[in-house]
Amino acid sequence: MTTATRVTVEAARDALIASLHGTVLDIGAGTPRRRAHLAPGSRWVGLEPDESRHHRLVPTVAGEDRLLLGRAEHIPLPDGSVDAALTSFTLCSVDDQPTALAEIRRVVRPGGAFAFAEHVGAPHGSWSRRLQRMATPFSRRFDHGCRPTRDTLSVIETLAWEHVETETYDVRVAPGVVVPFVVGRAVLPSAPRGSSATMGR
Ligand SMILES: C[S@@+](CC[C@H](N)C(=O)[O-])C[C@H]1O[C@@H](n2cnc3c(N)ncnc32)[C@H](O)[C@@H]1O
């Protein structure tokens, strides 16, 4: 656990994004900003359920990149079709986290990666968690359905990844209010010898 600022968390996330290669699915893309951090030669596939955000993204899509309208709980891509998936402040908003994570695991190819940067619930019993709970009706309504008290990392860890590496940052978001942010990567086991995956490019 590291005490940090939001800027530190975003720098760690952007470095993680830069380490992804091949076809990268950006779930809850929202804006083209994450695409700018991908390694040269990568292909961005944005997934966004909000029609007005999707509409604003359309003119930013160029070359081999693609933009999909849809939700993390039902990703409109075949099994094993991307090299990596990314969520940046999205898993707080999805309606059904276990279904969304099972979908992410399904569309990432064997040996591929899932990178995430998410804010999560403060420790049970803390003042920060109480404030997160009080803020939930407002954030659900005005911040893309965000539920601030979610224990997203535990849900990620329930799936059979080969390994999960994370760093947790404690960020003071207001006087006396400290919110944990997790930035990390999960890797899928490689395919058994002899099997092949459908690649997205
Ligand atoms: C806080 S914004 C983050 C946007 C962007 N990823 C970023 O890092 O700036 C959350 C995004 O998740 C999207 N979202 C909400 N529910 C979703 C779902 N079920 N599946 C995929 N994306 C969802 C929202 O429309 C919004 O664009």
PDBQT file of the ligand as one rigid body, heavy atoms in Angstrom, charges set to zero:
ROOT
HETATM    1  C1  LIG A 301     -15.568   7.221 -15.324  1.00  0.00    +0.000 C 
HETATM    2  S1  LIG A 301     -15.798   6.846 -17.011  1.00  0.00    +0.000 S 
HETATM    3  C2  LIG A 301     -14.156   6.314 -17.467  1.00  0.00    +0.000 C 
HETATM    4  C3  LIG A 301     -13.854   6.579 -18.921  1.00  0.00    +0.000 C 
HETATM    5  C4  LIG A 301     -12.450   6.187 -19.406  1.00  0.00    +0.000 C 
HETATM    6  N1  LIG A 301     -12.244   4.743 -19.305  1.00  0.00    +0.000 N 
HETATM    7  C5  LIG A 301     -11.355   6.945 -18.690  1.00  0.00    +0.000 C 
HETATM    8  O1  LIG A 301     -10.416   6.325 -18.192  1.00  0.00    +0.000 OA
HETATM    9  O2  LIG A 301     -11.425   8.193 -18.689  1.00  0.00    +0.000 OA
HETATM   10  C6  LIG A 301     -16.702   5.290 -16.971  1.00  0.00    +0.000 C 
HETATM   11  C7  LIG A 301     -17.077   4.807 -18.358  1.00  0.00    +0.000 C 
HETATM   12  O3  LIG A 301     -17.647   3.489 -18.227  1.00  0.00    +0.000 OA
HETATM   13  C8  LIG A 301     -18.758   3.417 -19.096  1.00  0.00    +0.000 C 
HETATM   14  N2  LIG A 301     -19.655   2.330 -18.625  1.00  0.00    +0.000 N 
HETATM   15  C9  LIG A 301     -20.678   2.405 -17.748  1.00  0.00    +0.000 A 
HETATM   16  N3  LIG A 301     -21.280   1.204 -17.615  1.00  0.00    +0.000 NA
HETATM   17  C10 LIG A 301     -20.606   0.352 -18.432  1.00  0.00    +0.000 A 
HETATM   18  C11 LIG A 301     -20.762  -1.035 -18.770  1.00  0.00    +0.000 A 
HETATM   19  N4  LIG A 301     -21.718  -1.791 -18.217  1.00  0.00    +0.000 N 
HETATM   20  N5  LIG A 301     -19.904  -1.574 -19.664  1.00  0.00    +0.000 NA
HETATM   21  C12 LIG A 301     -18.914  -0.822 -20.232  1.00  0.00    +0.000 A 
HETATM   22  N6  LIG A 301     -18.730   0.493 -19.949  1.00  0.00    +0.000 NA
HETATM   23  C13 LIG A 301     -19.566   1.066 -19.072  1.00  0.00    +0.000 A 
HETATM   24  C14 LIG A 301     -19.371   4.808 -19.035  1.00  0.00    +0.000 C 
HETATM   25  O4  LIG A 301     -20.257   5.073 -20.110  1.00  0.00    +0.000 OA
HETATM   26  C15 LIG A 301     -18.122   5.673 -19.047  1.00  0.00    +0.000 C 
HETATM   27  O5  LIG A 301     -17.698   5.974 -20.353  1.00  0.00    +0.000 OA
ENDROOT
TORSDOF 0
